[in-house]
Amino acid sequence: MPTTKSLYGRRLPGYAIATAIVLTASIALAFFYAPIEVDQGFSQKIFYIHVPLAIVTLGGFVFGGIFGIQYLRSGDTRHDLRSYTAIHQGLIFCIGALITGSIWAKAAWGQWWVWDEPTLVSFLIVFLLYCTYQPLRFSIEDPERQARYAAVFAVVAGVFVPVNFIAVRLASPLIHPRVLGSSGGSLPNDMRIAFYSALLGITLLFITICKYEMASKHSRAQLAALRRSLSEEDDEPAAIRTAAPRIAIK
Amino acid sequence: MTDTLPPNTGYVAAAYLVFLLILLIYFVIMAIRTARVERELAELLTKVERRSPSDSAAETSSQ
């Protein structure tokens, strides 16, 4: 019979509560504590959602790569699940960052997208790169090979993310601000507090959703194992082809 | 927009609504999946309940 151990949902309620509190507080800080920026006016408030989304997205992709390394070293499918979830959630957050960024661009620059801007285009390239992750997994039927190839992808793409980020920082910006850089737009203290609390809130949201997703996938794997153990014919049903990792239930 | 609202309020509201919408879509998808798990669990429970009388009869006869 499958084990009844809860591997991923253990601290989920705590994370969910912390996320709700910090995210609500950060939005309140952004609108009621942080001052209205002189140049951009009220539209600068988008900064408190757009930039944390972008940072957490890139962090998620890097962590996907780190879990990929751990999977390649140990062969433990739990690391494959963590890598898959970090990249999957990273993609969802990436869509959020792209859309909110586009809205901010329209409000601040009068254009939805600026193709000459390295920051924007490089972020789009990273997004398109990670869009190929799910089809890659889906194209491989054998679960072990699927996990191995996906881990290699996660590692290579995960290395590309910081390299790409550094390259963009070195490039001369056209109009996209360098908010946290040593030169140029360093934030005033009240804006900084609102920004870091938003970053913490979005990071907690990312962790909560990742844990929720993994707990959900683990539950379904446990259910499938239970179904198999109760099956009268005792023959395993043909495995459905999926991009999601197979979780071993002992 | 009314005169009391600062300019570009619409864009700010749109950005935050997009964030909320993405979260809502995600939770709807997860809710559908959770409902499916619940349904499958109920099916399995029915299966176990159906099997139980015959299993207990078999155990009795073997004793």
Chai-1 contact restraints between the chains, C-beta under 6 A:
chainA,res_idxA,chainB,res_idxB,connection_type,confidence,min_distance_angstrom,max_distance_angstrom,comment,restraint_id
A,F42,B,P6,contact,1.0,0.0,6.0,A-B,restraint_1
A,F42,B,N8,contact,1.0,0.0,6.0,A-B,restraint_2
A,F42,B,V12,contact,1.0,0.0,6.0,A-B,restraint_3
A,S43,B,N8,contact,1.0,0.0,6.0,A-B,restraint_4
A,S43,B,Y11,contact,1.0,0.0,6.0,A-B,restraint_5
A,K45,B,V12,contact,1.0,0.0,6.0,A-B,restraint_6
A,I46,B,V12,contact,1.0,0.0,6.0,A-B,restraint_7
A,I46,B,A15,contact,1.0,0.0,6.0,A-B,restraint_8
A,I49,B,F19,contact,1.0,0.0,6.0,A-B,restraint_9
A,G96,B,F19,contact,1.0,0.0,6.0,A-B,restraint_10
A,G96,B,I22,contact,1.0,0.0,6.0,A-B,restraint_11
A,I99,B,V18,contact,1.0,0.0,6.0,A-B,restraint_12
A,T100,B,A15,contact,1.0,0.0,6.0,A-B,restraint_13
A,T100,B,V18,contact,1.0,0.0,6.0,A-B,restraint_14
A,I103,B,Y11,contact,1.0,0.0,6.0,A-B,restraint_15
A,I103,B,A14,contact,1.0,0.0,6.0,A-B,restraint_16
A,I103,B,A15,contact,1.0,0.0,6.0,A-B,restraint_17
A,A107,B,N8,contact,1.0,0.0,6.0,A-B,restraint_18
A,A107,B,Y11,contact,1.0,0.0,6.0,A-B,restraint_19
A,S219,B,V37,contact,1.0,0.0,6.0,A-B,restraint_20
A,R220,B,V37,contact,1.0,0.0,6.0,A-B,restraint_21
A,L223,B,V37,contact,1.0,0.0,6.0,A-B,restraint_22
A,L223,B,E40,contact,1.0,0.0,6.0,A-B,restraint_23
